[in-house]
Amino acid sequence: YSSVCALRLRARQTPRGPPGHLHKARDGPCEFAPVVVVPPQSVHNVTGAQVYLSCEVRAVPTPVITWRKVTQSPESTQVLEELPGDHVNIAVQVRGGPSDHEATAWLLINPLRKEDEGVYQCHAANVVGEAQSHGTVMVLDLSRYKNFRFPAPDDHM
């Protein structure tokens, strides 16, 4: 059997027979497909600032987590761009934890540009399956407001 869990399930389903008809193939936790336990949140900030998205995933064996930006092709089909790619303002980091059989992945965008606005996908996969979740980055372009003048405190309206 592939795991203790599969062995126990089979033992419950099998009529009692002579000893030795069941055996354990390996020790360790039962394998399961990735589950996003803390999805990325939608964030917003201004151009030139920074934002980050994070994603926590639980799985056995430990999943590989990647970040992708979701865009549309000219033919209106969904395109997934692997990150960081050639983006010098994007960094990706993954570490184990915070709990057993969990991994956390971060996507940092610094400095934030208007073209960074969009939907970002956290994708996790292992030999059992895969999971994904999305977060949105919204960017306010400060250059549109650079000539805007707020009235001084002593200005009269």
C-alpha positions in Angstrom: 0.0 0.0 0.0 1.2 3.5 -0.8 0.6 4.8 2.8 -0.5 3.9 6.2 -3.8 5.6 5.5 -4.4 3.4 2.4 -3.5 0.3 4.5 -5.9 1.3 7.3 -8.7 1.9 4.8 -8.1 -1.5 3.2 -7.9 -3.2 6.6 -11.4 -1.8 7.5 -12.8 -3.0 4.2 -11.3 -6.5 4.2 -13.0 -9.3 6.1 -10.8 -10.7 8.8 -8.5 -13.3 7.4 -5.2 -15.0 8.3 -2.5 -12.8 9.6 0.0 -11.4 7.1 -2.3 -10.7 4.2 -1.8 -6.9 4.6 1.5 -5.0 4.6 2.7 -1.4 4.8 4.8 -0.1 1.9 6.1 3.1 3.5 6.0 5.2 6.6 5.1 8.9 6.8 2.1 11.1 6.3 -0.6 10.3 3.8 -0.1 12.1 0.4 -2.6 14.6 -0.6 -3.0 17.3 -3.3 -2.2 20.9 -2.6 -4.8 23.0 -0.8 -4.5 26.8 -0.6 -5.0 27.6 3.1 -4.3 31.3 2.9 -5.0 32.8 -0.6 -3.4 36.0 -1.9 -5.4 39.1 -1.1 -6.2 42.0 -3.5 -3.8 44.9 -2.8 -3.5 48.5 -4.1 -0.8 51.2 -4.0 0.6 54.1 -6.0 3.2 54.0 -8.7 6.8 53.9 -7.3 5.7 52.2 -4.1 5.8 48.4 -3.4 3.2 45.7 -2.9 3.4 42.0 -2.1 1.1 39.1 -2.4 1.5 35.9 -0.3 0.0 32.4 -0.6 0.1 29.5 1.9 -0.3 26.0 0.7 -0.6 22.6 2.5 0.3 19.4 0.7 2.2 16.1 1.0 4.6 15.8 -0.7 5.6 19.4 -0.5 4.3 21.3 -3.5 6.2 23.4 -6.0 4.6 26.9 -5.8 4.9 29.4 -8.8 3.5 32.8 -9.5 1.9 33.8 -12.8 0.4 37.0 -14.1 -2.9 36.4 -15.9 -3.3 38.4 -19.1 -5.4 38.3 -22.3 -4.0 37.6 -25.7 -5.2 39.6 -28.7 -7.5 36.7 -29.5 -9.0 37.1 -26.0 -7.7 33.9 -24.6 -6.2 33.7 -21.2 -2.4 33.8 -21.0 -0.4 32.9 -17.9 3.0 34.6 -17.7 5.5 32.8 -15.4 7.1 35.2 -12.9 9.5 36.8 -12.2 10.5 36.3 -15.9 12.3 39.3 -17.3 10.7 41.7 -14.8 13.5 43.5 -12.9 11.0 44.9 -10.4 9.5 41.5 -9.4 10.9 39.0 -6.9 9.5 35.6 -5.9 10.4 33.7 -2.8 9.2 30.4 -1.4 9.9 28.8 2.0 8.6 25.9 4.1 6.0 26.6 6.8 4.5 28.1 8.9 3.2 24.6 9.8 4.3 21.1 8.9 3.5 20.2 5.3 2.9 23.8 4.4 4.8 26.2 2.1 4.5 30.0 1.8 5.2 31.9 -1.4 5.6 35.7 -1.8 5.5 37.9 -4.8 7.1 41.4 -4.3 6.7 44.2 -6.9 9.0 47.1 -6.3 8.8 49.7 -7.7 5.2 49.4 -8.7 4.3 50.5 -12.3 1.0 51.0 -13.9 1.6 48.0 -16.2 2.0 45.8 -13.1 -1.8 46.2 -12.5 -3.7 42.9 -13.0 -4.5 39.5 -11.7 -1.8 37.3 -10.2 -2.1 33.5 -9.8 -0.5 31.4 -7.0 -0.2 27.9 -8.5 0.8 24.8 -6.4 1.5 21.3 -7.7 2.8 18.0 -6.4 2.5 14.4 -7.7 -1.0 14.1 -6.3 -2.6 17.2 -7.8 -2.6 21.0 -8.0 -4.4 24.0 -6.7 -4.5 27.7 -7.5 -5.8 31.0 -6.2 -5.8 34.6 -7.4 -5.1 38.0 -6.1 -5.4 41.4 -7.8 -3.0 44.3 -7.8 -4.4 47.7 -8.5 -2.2 50.7 -9.2 -2.9 54.4 -8.9 -0.7 56.3 -11.4 0.6 59.3 -9.4 2.0 61.0 -12.6 -1.6 61.8 -13.6 -1.9 64.0 -10.5 1.5 65.7 -10.3 0.1 69.1 -11.5 -2.9 68.9 -9.2 -2.8 71.7 -6.6 -4.5 71.4 -3.2 -5.5 74.7 -1.7 -3.2 75.9 1.1 -4.7 76.1 4.6 -5.0 79.9 4.4 -6.7 79.9 0.9 -10.3 81.2 1.0 -12.8 79.6 -1.2 
